[in-house]
Amino acid sequence: MTDTDPDRTLASLVEEVPTYARVFESLGLDYCCDGDRTLATTTTGVDSRT
């Protein structure tokens, strides 16, 4: 597993690793319309063990 920079935007992460889209969708994270949000700002309340 590689480390992911929490300051990267959701859109940039999906652009680099398209399979992140399924993960974000399963967690209810919008990487399209809210794609300018960083991973750090979207993970509040998300279980990191998921």
Distance bins in CASP14 RR format, pairs under 12 A and 6 or more apart:
PFRMAT RR
TARGET T0000
AUTHOR 0000-0000-0000
RMODE 2
METHOD distances of the structure
MODEL  1
1 17 0 0 0 0 0 1 0 0 0 0 0
2 13 0 0 0 0 0 1 0 0 0 0 0
2 16 0 0 0 0 0 1 0 0 0 0 0
2 17 0 0 0 0 1 0 0 0 0 0 0
2 20 0 0 0 0 0 1 0 0 0 0 0
3 39 0 0 0 0 0 1 0 0 0 0 0
4 10 0 0 0 0 0 1 0 0 0 0 0
4 12 0 0 0 0 0 1 0 0 0 0 0
4 13 1 0 0 1 0 0 0 0 0 0 0
4 14 0 0 0 0 0 1 0 0 0 0 0
4 16 0 0 0 0 1 0 0 0 0 0 0
4 17 0 0 0 0 1 0 0 0 0 0 0
4 20 0 0 0 0 1 0 0 0 0 0 0
4 23 0 0 0 0 0 1 0 0 0 0 0
4 24 0 0 0 0 0 1 0 0 0 0 0
4 38 0 0 0 0 0 1 0 0 0 0 0
4 39 1 0 0 1 0 0 0 0 0 0 0
4 40 0 0 0 0 0 1 0 0 0 0 0
4 43 0 0 0 0 0 1 0 0 0 0 0
4 48 0 0 0 0 0 1 0 0 0 0 0
5 12 0 0 0 0 1 0 0 0 0 0 0
5 13 0 0 0 0 1 0 0 0 0 0 0
5 16 0 0 0 0 0 1 0 0 0 0 0
5 38 0 0 0 0 1 0 0 0 0 0 0
5 39 1 0 0 1 0 0 0 0 0 0 0
5 40 0 0 0 0 1 0 0 0 0 0 0
6 13 0 0 0 0 0 1 0 0 0 0 0
6 37 0 0 0 0 0 1 0 0 0 0 0
6 38 1 0 0 1 0 0 0 0 0 0 0
6 39 1 0 1 0 0 0 0 0 0 0 0
6 40 1 1 0 0 0 0 0 0 0 0 0
6 41 0 0 0 0 1 0 0 0 0 0 0
6 42 0 0 0 0 1 0 0 0 0 0 0
6 43 1 0 0 1 0 0 0 0 0 0 0
6 44 0 0 0 0 0 1 0 0 0 0 0
6 46 0 0 0 0 0 1 0 0 0 0 0
6 48 0 0 0 0 0 1 0 0 0 0 0
7 13 0 0 0 0 0 1 0 0 0 0 0
7 37 0 0 0 0 0 1 0 0 0 0 0
7 38 1 0 1 0 0 0 0 0 0 0 0
7 39 1 0 0 1 0 0 0 0 0 0 0
7 40 1 0 0 1 0 0 0 0 0 0 0
7 41 0 0 0 0 1 0 0 0 0 0 0
7 42 0 0 0 0 0 1 0 0 0 0 0
7 43 0 0 0 0 0 1 0 0 0 0 0
8 14 0 0 0 0 0 1 0 0 0 0 0
8 15 0 0 0 0 1 0 0 0 0 0 0
8 16 0 0 0 0 1 0 0 0 0 0 0
8 17 0 0 0 0 0 1 0 0 0 0 0
8 20 0 0 0 0 0 1 0 0 0 0 0
8 31 0 0 0 0 0 1 0 0 0 0 0
8 35 0 0 0 0 0 1 0 0 0 0 0
8 36 0 0 0 0 0 1 0 0 0 0 0
8 37 0 0 0 0 0 1 0 0 0 0 0
8 38 1 0 0 1 0 0 0 0 0 0 0
8 39 1 0 0 1 0 0 0 0 0 0 0
8 40 0 0 0 0 1 0 0 0 0 0 0
8 41 0 0 0 0 0 1 0 0 0 0 0
8 42 0 0 0 0 0 1 0 0 0 0 0
9 15 0 0 0 0 1 0 0 0 0 0 0
9 16 0 0 0 0 0 1 0 0 0 0 0
9 20 0 0 0 0 0 1 0 0 0 0 0
9 24 0 0 0 0 0 1 0 0 0 0 0
9 29 0 0 0 0 0 1 0 0 0 0 0
9 30 0 0 0 0 0 1 0 0 0 0 0
9 31 0 0 0 0 1 0 0 0 0 0 0
9 32 0 0 0 0 0 1 0 0 0 0 0
9 34 0 0 0 0 1 0 0 0 0 0 0
9 35 1 0 1 0 0 0 0 0 0 0 0
9 36 1 0 1 0 0 0 0 0 0 0 0
9 37 1 0 0 1 0 0 0 0 0 0 0
9 38 1 0 1 0 0 0 0 0 0 0 0
9 39 1 0 0 1 0 0 0 0 0 0 0
9 40 0 0 0 0 0 1 0 0 0 0 0
9 41 0 0 0 0 1 0 0 0 0 0 0
9 42 0 0 0 0 1 0 0 0 0 0 0
10 16 0 0 0 0 0 1 0 0 0 0 0
10 17 0 0 0 0 0 1 0 0 0 0 0
10 20 0 0 0 0 1 0 0 0 0 0 0
10 21 0 0 0 0 1 0 0 0 0 0 0
10 23 0 0 0 0 0 1 0 0 0 0 0
10 24 1 0 0 1 0 0 0 0 0 0 0
10 25 0 0 0 0 0 1 0 0 0 0 0
10 27 0 0 0 0 0 1 0 0 0 0 0
10 28 0 0 0 0 0 1 0 0 0 0 0
10 29 1 0 0 1 0 0 0 0 0 0 0
10 30 1 0 0 1 0 0 0 0 0 0 0
10 31 1 1 0 0 0 0 0 0 0 0 0
10 32 0 0 0 0 1 0 0 0 0 0 0
10 33 0 0 0 0 0 1 0 0 0 0 0
10 34 1 0 0 1 0 0 0 0 0 0 0
10 35 1 0 1 0 0 0 0 0 0 0 0
10 36 1 0 0 1 0 0 0 0 0 0 0
10 37 1 0 1 0 0 0 0 0 0 0 0
10 38 1 0 0 1 0 0 0 0 0 0 0
10 39 1 0 0 1 0 0 0 0 0 0 0
10 40 0 0 0 0 0 1 0 0 0 0 0
10 41 0 0 0 0 1 0 0 0 0 0 0
10 42 1 0 0 1 0 0 0 0 0 0 0
10 43 0 0 0 0 0 1 0 0 0 0 0
11 17 0 0 0 0 0 1 0 0 0 0 0
11 18 0 0 0 0 0 1 0 0 0 0 0
11 20 0 0 0 0 0 1 0 0 0 0 0
11 21 0 0 0 0 0 1 0 0 0 0 0
11 24 0 0 0 0 0 1 0 0 0 0 0
11 29 0 0 0 0 0 1 0 0 0 0 0
11 30 0 0 0 0 1 0 0 0 0 0 0
11 31 1 0 1 0 0 0 0 0 0 0 0
11 32 1 0 0 1 0 0 0 0 0 0 0
11 33 0 0 0 0 1 0 0 0 0 0 0
11 34 0 0 0 0 1 0 0 0 0 0 0
11 35 1 1 0 0 0 0 0 0 0 0 0
11 36 1 0 0 1 0 0 0 0 0 0 0
11 37 0 0 0 0 1 0 0 0 0 0 0
11 38 0 0 0 0 0 1 0 0 0 0 0
11 39 0 0 0 0 0 1 0 0 0 0 0
11 42 0 0 0 0 0 1 0 0 0 0 0
12 18 0 0 0 0 0 1 0 0 0 0 0
12 20 0 0 0 0 1 0 0 0 0 0 0
12 31 0 0 0 0 1 0 0 0 0 0 0
12 35 0 0 0 0 1 0 0 0 0 0 0
12 36 0 0 0 0 1 0 0 0 0 0 0
12 37 0 0 0 0 0 1 0 0 0 0 0
12 38 0 0 0 0 1 0 0 0 0 0 0
12 39 0 0 0 0 1 0 0 0 0 0 0
13 19 0 0 0 0 0 1 0 0 0 0 0
13 20 1 0 1 0 0 0 0 0 0 0 0
13 21 0 0 0 0 1 0 0 0 0 0 0
13 23 0 0 0 0 1 0 0 0 0 0 0
13 24 0 0 0 0 1 0 0 0 0 0 0
13 29 0 0 0 0 0 1 0 0 0 0 0
13 31 1 0 0 1 0 0 0 0 0 0 0
13 35 0 0 0 0 1 0 0 0 0 0 0
13 36 0 0 0 0 0 1 0 0 0 0 0
13 37 0 0 0 0 0 1 0 0 0 0 0
13 38 0 0 0 0 1 0 0 0 0 0 0
13 39 1 0 0 1 0 0 0 0 0 0 0
13 40 0 0 0 0 0 1 0 0 0 0 0
13 42 0 0 0 0 0 1 0 0 0 0 0
14 20 1 0 1 0 0 0 0 0 0 0 0
14 21 1 0 1 0 0 0 0 0 0 0 0
14 22 0 0 0 0 1 0 0 0 0 0 0
14 23 0 0 0 0 1 0 0 0 0 0 0
14 24 1 0 0 1 0 0 0 0 0 0 0
14 25 0 0 0 0 1 0 0 0 0 0 0
14 29 0 0 0 0 1 0 0 0 0 0 0
14 30 0 0 0 0 0 1 0 0 0 0 0
14 31 1 0 1 0 0 0 0 0 0 0 0
14 32 0 0 0 0 1 0 0 0 0 0 0
14 34 0 0 0 0 0 1 0 0 0 0 0
14 35 0 0 0 0 1 0 0 0 0 0 0
14 39 0 0 0 0 0 1 0 0 0 0 0
15 21 0 0 0 0 1 0 0 0 0 0 0
15 31 0 0 0 0 1 0 0 0 0 0 0
15 32 0 0 0 0 0 1 0 0 0 0 0
15 35 0 0 0 0 1 0 0 0 0 0 0
16 31 0 0 0 0 0 1 0 0 0 0 0
17 23 0 0 0 0 1 0 0 0 0 0 0
17 24 0 0 0 0 0 1 0 0 0 0 0
17 31 0 0 0 0 0 1 0 0 0 0 0
17 39 0 0 0 0 0 1 0 0 0 0 0
18 24 0 0 0 0 0 1 0 0 0 0 0
18 25 0 0 0 0 0 1 0 0 0 0 0
18 31 0 0 0 0 0 1 0 0 0 0 0
19 25 0 0 0 0 0 1 0 0 0 0 0
19 26 0 0 0 0 0 1 0 0 0 0 0
19 31 0 0 0 0 0 1 0 0 0 0 0
20 26 0 0 0 0 0 1 0 0 0 0 0
20 27 0 0 0 0 0 1 0 0 0 0 0
20 29 0 0 0 0 1 0 0 0 0 0 0
20 31 1 0 0 1 0 0 0 0 0 0 0
20 35 0 0 0 0 0 1 0 0 0 0 0
20 39 0 0 0 0 1 0 0 0 0 0 0
20 42 0 0 0 0 0 1 0 0 0 0 0
21 27 0 0 0 0 0 1 0 0 0 0 0
21 28 0 0 0 0 0 1 0 0 0 0 0
21 29 0 0 0 0 1 0 0 0 0 0 0
21 30 0 0 0 0 0 1 0 0 0 0 0
21 31 1 0 0 1 0 0 0 0 0 0 0
21 32 0 0 0 0 1 0 0 0 0 0 0
21 35 0 0 0 0 0 1 0 0 0 0 0
22 28 0 0 0 0 0 1 0 0 0 0 0
22 29 0 0 0 0 0 1 0 0 0 0 0
22 31 0 0 0 0 0 1 0 0 0 0 0
23 29 0 0 0 0 1 0 0 0 0 0 0
23 31 0 0 0 0 1 0 0 0 0 0 0
23 39 0 0 0 0 0 1 0 0 0 0 0
23 42 0 0 0 0 0 1 0 0 0 0 0
23 43 0 0 0 0 0 1 0 0 0 0 0
23 46 0 0 0 0 0 1 0 0 0 0 0
23 48 0 0 0 0 0 1 0 0 0 0 0
23 50 0 0 0 0 1 0 0 0 0 0 0
24 30 1 0 0 1 0 0 0 0 0 0 0
24 31 1 0 1 0 0 0 0 0 0 0 0
24 32 0 0 0 0 1 0 0 0 0 0 0
24 34 0 0 0 0 1 0 0 0 0 0 0
24 35 0 0 0 0 1 0 0 0 0 0 0
24 37 0 0 0 0 0 1 0 0 0 0 0
24 39 0 0 0 0 1 0 0 0 0 0 0
24 42 0 0 0 0 1 0 0 0 0 0 0
24 43 0 0 0 0 0 1 0 0 0 0 0
24 46 0 0 0 0 0 1 0 0 0 0 0
24 50 0 0 0 0 0 1 0 0 0 0 0
25 31 0 0 0 0 1 0 0 0 0 0 0
25 32 0 0 0 0 1 0 0 0 0 0 0
26 46 0 0 0 0 0 1 0 0 0 0 0
26 47 0 0 0 0 0 1 0 0 0 0 0
26 50 1 0 0 1 0 0 0 0 0 0 0
27 39 0 0 0 0 0 1 0 0 0 0 0
27 42 0 0 0 0 1 0 0 0 0 0 0
27 43 0 0 0 0 1 0 0 0 0 0 0
27 44 0 0 0 0 0 1 0 0 0 0 0
27 45 0 0 0 0 1 0 0 0 0 0 0
27 46 1 0 1 0 0 0 0 0 0 0 0
27 47 0 0 0 0 1 0 0 0 0 0 0
27 48 0 0 0 0 0 1 0 0 0 0 0
27 50 1 0 0 1 0 0 0 0 0 0 0
28 34 0 0 0 0 0 1 0 0 0 0 0
28 42 0 0 0 0 1 0 0 0 0 0 0
28 43 0 0 0 0 0 1 0 0 0 0 0
28 45 0 0 0 0 0 1 0 0 0 0 0
28 46 0 0 0 0 1 0 0 0 0 0 0
28 50 0 0 0 0 0 1 0 0 0 0 0
29 35 0 0 0 0 1 0 0 0 0 0 0
29 37 0 0 0 0 1 0 0 0 0 0 0
29 38 0 0 0 0 0 1 0 0 0 0 0
29 39 0 0 0 0 1 0 0 0 0 0 0
29 41 0 0 0 0 0 1 0 0 0 0 0
29 42 1 0 1 0 0 0 0 0 0 0 0
29 43 0 0 0 0 1 0 0 0 0 0 0
29 44 0 0 0 0 0 1 0 0 0 0 0
29 45 0 0 0 0 0 1 0 0 0 0 0
29 46 1 0 0 1 0 0 0 0 0 0 0
29 50 0 0 0 0 0 1 0 0 0 0 0
30 36 0 0 0 0 0 1 0 0 0 0 0
30 37 0 0 0 0 1 0 0 0 0 0 0
30 42 0 0 0 0 1 0 0 0 0 0 0
31 37 0 0 0 0 1 0 0 0 0 0 0
31 38 0 0 0 0 0 1 0 0 0 0 0
31 39 0 0 0 0 1 0 0 0 0 0 0
31 42 0 0 0 0 1 0 0 0 0 0 0
34 41 0 0 0 0 1 0 0 0 0 0 0
34 42 1 0 0 1 0 0 0 0 0 0 0
35 41 0 0 0 0 0 1 0 0 0 0 0
35 42 0 0 0 0 1 0 0 0 0 0 0
36 42 0 0 0 0 0 1 0 0 0 0 0
37 43 0 0 0 0 0 1 0 0 0 0 0
37 44 0 0 0 0 0 1 0 0 0 0 0
38 44 0 0 0 0 0 1 0 0 0 0 0
39 46 0 0 0 0 1 0 0 0 0 0 0
39 48 0 0 0 0 0 1 0 0 0 0 0
40 46 0 0 0 0 0 1 0 0 0 0 0
43 50 0 0 0 0 0 1 0 0 0 0 0
END
